[in-house]
Amino acid sequence: AQAQVGGVSLSLVLVGKFDPEPLLQNGATCEVVNGDKYRFTATEPTPVLRALGEVLQSSEATVVDVEMKRPTLEDVYVSLMGPAPEPMRDPKSTGEEEKNA
């Protein structure tokens, strides 16, 4: 399946003792925030959320933050069209007109 342009991203933070393997096996990446606090991110949230249920039922983990982002219309446009081109300058212009205006 082809990923959507500017797809959804999921970020969640867990604390406590738990096995991260179900989340990692379902496409999440992990970073240690500090101590026993871990941030997981994923671009395919559905399998990770299913795995999160398994992790929460079988451990002492607690979810302290969940964030799901969808791209803005501008994000999608830029990903499809590329960044805006630089405005063309008049080769005769020295820029002095703008400073004196």
FENDA-V910025 format. One record per residue. N is the residue number from 0. RES is the residue in one small letter. PSI is psi in whole degrees, 0 to 359 (NA if undefined). BURIAL is b if it has 16 or more other ideal C-beta (glycine too) atoms within 10 Angstrom, else e. Layout:
((N	RES	PSI	BURIAL) (N	RES	PSI	BURIAL))
//
This chain:
((0	a	139	e) (1	q	136	e) (2	a	146	e) (3	q	149	e) (4	v	127	e) (5	g	46	b) (6	g	179	e) (7	v	145	e) (8	s	143	e) (9	l	137	b) (10	s	131	e) (11	l	149	b) (12	v	129	e) (13	l	148	b) (14	v	158	b) (15	g	186	e) (16	k	126	e) (17	f	163	b) (18	d	116	e) (19	p	352	b) (20	e	315	e) (21	p	323	b) (22	l	316	b) (23	l	321	e) (24	q	340	e) (25	n	18	b) (26	g	2	b) (27	a	150	b) (28	t	153	e) (29	c	145	e) (30	e	143	e) (31	v	123	e) (32	v	305	e) (33	n	140	e) (34	g	245	e) (35	d	24	e) (36	k	124	e) (37	y	136	b) (38	r	129	b) (39	f	139	b) (40	t	151	b) (41	a	148	b) (42	t	350	e) (43	e	90	b) (44	p	328	b) (45	t	308	e) (46	p	327	e) (47	v	320	b) (48	l	323	b) (49	r	316	e) (50	a	326	b) (51	l	319	b) (52	g	317	e) (53	e	315	e) (54	v	315	b) (55	l	325	e) (56	q	333	e) (57	s	17	e) (58	s	185	e) (59	e	19	e) (60	a	149	b) (61	t	136	e) (62	v	124	e) (63	v	346	e) (64	d	137	e) (65	v	133	e) (66	e	130	e) (67	m	128	e) (68	k	137	e) (69	r	148	e) (70	p	148	b) (71	t	167	e) (72	l	321	e) (73	e	319	e) (74	d	314	e) (75	v	316	e) (76	y	312	e) (77	v	322	e) (78	s	331	e) (79	l	319	e) (80	m	342	e) (81	g	170	e) (82	p	158	e) (83	a	141	e) (84	p	155	e) (85	e	141	e) (86	p	143	e) (87	m	140	e) (88	r	147	e) (89	d	120	e) (90	p	339	e) (91	k	342	e) (92	s	138	e) (93	t	354	e) (94	g	349	e) (95	e	329	e) (96	e	322	e) (97	e	323	e) (98	k	325	e) (99	n	352	e) (100	a	NA	e))
//
